[in-house]
Amino acid sequence: MHSFCDNKLDPMDYSLYIFDMGNVVIKNIHVIEKIAAHYALPHDELAEDYGKYNFPLMDGTVSSDVYWRHVELLFGTKIQGDPLVDFFKPVWNPPMVALINHLKAHGKRVVCGSNTYAPHWDYMRGQGFLAPFDRCYASHEMGITKPTRQFFEYILKSEGKSTAETFFIDDYEENVVAARKLGIATFHYVDDPRLSGEEKIKRLFGTHLF
């Protein structure tokens, strides 16, 4: 089996496939640099501050409005709207869309498990980015974020599936490691010096997908 995937079975032998959203199904998701430039804020300081609130935003304990009022006080700058959405211009990642369609054509259950927050999720729903999935699990609705085991257990319980029946795809290593510890087969979707993420998918599932 390829080193970038730890499943012991054929990749088509599972019944539930969980896809991360950002940098997997969609690309062009990063906005902090754009926000800093637009409001003439120091990028590193904004990025560091946002990092402290990222998980509270994603598990729903802090709203985006509260966060931006905090930024206004911190930097002394008036913030309009919700920049995390206003500067968010995702695009489809065709290889992953092709893989999702391939799996569904073969009768597989395909769901999304994403760390996100309400305005982002609403935007993605409105733009049709949730449409390919049989069901979507959003961290802010669950009140749980990856890489906690509870995140995966919530989805498995909802889907009525065991870890042995499940295949998980994500770009963050810590999420992949957490799923693997539970006994879920994983694929770490990331470019490396040897192979791109797209080439890994081709080698694992077959070039006929593309």
Phi, psi and omega in degrees: 000145181299144184294338181276000178221134187256006183289144182270340180263172169300140184297345178266004184270001180266162181252340178235130179238123180252122179252133163292160181263293187293131182067011174237290179277327175236153178239179179060054187254348187277134187231346187300318179298319179294319180295315180300317180294317183296318183263008180054046179258149176295117187304311184297321180292318178295317180298318179295317180294316180299324179301332179285337184251355186303308182289319174301325174295318186283334177265004173085008181275342175233132179275158179296325179298316177298318181296315183289332173293324175297316180297321178301316179291321184294318187252354180066036183231134177285127181254130180261136175063216176236094184303332179297334176264318185298329180257009183268109183232066183290157175227155179297149170256098190307319180300322180286324176297318178298320180293317178301313180297322178297314181296315180294326178295337178261019173078017181275149175273122185237120181234163176253136174233104193233137165279116185205187174217164197307306182298322175299314183297317178298320178297313181297321177298315181296330180271359177087010184285346178267348188300326183293344189267151174290327175201152180237136179244115183252136185302319183291333177280327179280333186077019184219142178241154166293147012260026180295148179295330181298329178300310181289320180297323178300312182294315181298318179295317180296324182273348182067035182240154175267167177299325183292342181264003194242142178234131186236135180237127181206157179265344180269125183300321183296328177288320178296316180298318181297317179294319181298323179297334179276353181097013178273135175291140187228155172229122180269104184272096182204147174285145171223173184300337183273314186218145173282163176301321179296318179294323177298317178298317179300316182291328184279314186256346177113140182291345182296342179294334190242000000 
